[in-house]
Amino acid sequence: MFEVLMYLFETYIHADVDTMVDQDELAEELTEAGFNKEEILKALAWLERLAELQEADEPPSWARSAPDSFRIYTPEELYKLDTDGRGFLLFLEQIKVLNADTREIVIDRVMELDSPVIELDDLKWVVLMVLFNVPGSESAYHQLEELLFEQPDGAVH
């Protein structure tokens, strides 16, 4: 499923394609690209849930928390998000790329992925997808994009 999400993000969303695509047409195109029908349906459902979260007037009750609260991970989250992943999310909160609400949406979307463990590089893509789709997070999206993709100038010592 994650490969389908990556393909969609890179092909349609990140490439600034402004056209609305019919879901059946999109599923057919993804099948032609070599993706499994079941994986396509899972990915489209994942994106649909993300869109529902985006369209809400305010974050769902499970995503709201006090700004000074401390996040305690469930055993399932601890298994799926390793120390590097949890540290990355904390780092993004500390530099104000994520807030408590967007962090919870990221964790929700990660937990819906069918991979038993999420690698750090995959987590970074999930964060980008969430920030791209959450209204008002454009600045945070661009900040993360620069952080992840900008190459430092000069020689590395």
Residue pairs with C-beta under 8 A, 6 or more apart in sequence:
1 39
1 42
1 43
1 46
1 113
1 114
2 113
2 114
2 115
2 122
3 35
3 39
4 30
4 35
4 39
4 40
4 42
4 43
5 43
5 46
5 47
5 125
5 129
6 125
7 30
7 33
7 35
8 26
8 30
8 43
8 47
9 125
9 128
9 129
9 132
11 17
12 21
13 129
13 132
14 128
14 132
21 29
23 44
26 44
27 37
27 40
27 41
27 44
30 40
31 37
31 40
42 114
46 109
46 112
46 113
49 109
49 112
50 105
50 109
50 129
50 130
50 133
51 133
53 59
53 60
53 63
53 105
53 108
53 133
53 134
54 133
54 134
54 135
58 64
59 101
59 104
59 105
62 104
62 108
63 100
63 101
63 104
63 105
63 108
64 100
64 101
64 104
65 71
65 100
65 101
65 104
66 100
67 99
67 100
69 100
71 100
71 103
73 81
73 86
76 111
77 107
77 111
78 86
79 116
79 117
80 110
80 111
80 115
80 116
80 117
80 118
81 89
81 107
81 110
81 118
81 123
82 117
82 118
82 120
84 120
85 118
85 119
85 120
85 123
88 120
88 123
88 124
89 98
89 103
89 106
89 107
89 123
89 127
92 98
92 103
92 127
92 144
93 99
93 100
93 103
95 143
96 140
97 127
97 131
97 140
97 143
97 144
97 147
98 106
98 127
98 131
98 140
102 130
102 131
102 134
102 137
102 140
105 130
105 134
106 123
106 126
106 127
106 130
109 126
109 129
109 130
110 118
110 123
110 126
113 122
113 126
115 122
118 126
124 144
124 148
127 144
128 141
128 144
128 145
128 148
130 137
131 137
131 140
131 141
131 144
132 141
